[in-house]
């Protein structure tokens, strides 16, 4: 019995030893990996096992860690110098530089490498191993090269590209996008203060504004979104702006809104100091002045004075009703197919005429708008099915037209086309419209 217990204990010890050996060996490069990596400085590269990267430059440390939660929507998150998101593309470039790091040449004996007081030091965590490296001073040749050393290896000279990548300021890895929501996920934009008063709320494919929730002109909304896309950090600030001139809030349907406090101009007068608040975390930075000023939309430019949100090139089907007449057209390749009053393809002349009239119909702008109802009888309507919207306008006898999606009334007289003009739209803007002005 004693002998049996002794044998069992010995087997347990052997198994434990093997387990330790496997763990240790798992972090070491295999002969196959060394062979495949060739002359690269890091002998094994297991991208799927990389979990963290730390680099310290001029006493400032940067650390990013891989995000394991797929729902986070990010591959990396920063834990130093601040907590939060990071620029994954910058992380990927640094990793690519390390993955392909090669020596240009050996160090000449007696050369001052600067590795005893390195410009940068880093640690790459890959599975159960850590690859530590140092970046020393510049090498005399080739231009831009630097002294470099992997822990446990000799000092070598590496290229300008590698030296540049691993000595970047830690701020380069920080997230530079102030508004991280995609435009399609934004439900509301609110602006107050010196920039003016503005509230945009999503409705279908477009936006509405004001107490009457009138549709916003597409060109006005585009102005805001162009500014939104340009809300990028030009430089980080150590503290938030002391004064607040305006406030911008960009809110999703669900989740935390992005709040931006706008301060005074930065040292570079083409930039403005702001503080972004998101999920309880603040970020102070300078951003382009143009991106902030884009959130100023004068009321006169805000209201959509056109019949449709869609553009003619987004049209799929259109139905025009004038009294007892009904014309139905559907887009077919580069032309149109008539569905009513008869079913046939339009010929080339008719396609040109319809295209011209649609341009006028879609680009015509009302002389005035109103949210108040009118009593004039209905004499026709136009129904549009487009790529991102379905829209209906009701034509009244007094020259006013009502948009059904927001209830707005437009002083935009539409004339009935002469019945002898077979194949043309039964309604067209008086005076022909502007033939396709930019929206």
Secondary structure, DSSP 8 states (H G I E B T S, - for coil): -HHHHHHHHHHHHHHHHHHHHHHHHHHS--HHHHHHHTTBSSS---GGGEEEEEEEETTEEEEEEE---GGG--SEEEEESSSEEB-HHHHHHHHHHHHT-B-SEE--TT----GGG-SEEEEEEETTEEEEEEEEEE-SSSTT-EEEEETTS-EEEE-HHHHHHTT--GGGGB--BS--S-GGGEEEEEEEETT--EEEEEETTEEEETTTTEEB-HHHHHHHHHHHHT-BEEEE-SS--SS--EEEEEEESSS--EEEEEEEE-SSTTEEEEEEEETTEEEEEEEEHHHHHTT---HHHHB--BS-SS-GGGEEEEEEEETTEEEEEEEETTEEEEEESS-EE--HHHHHHHHHHHHHHHH-B-S-EESS-----EEEEEEEEESS-EEEEEEETTSEEEETTT--EEE--EEE--TTSTTS-SEEETT-TTSS---
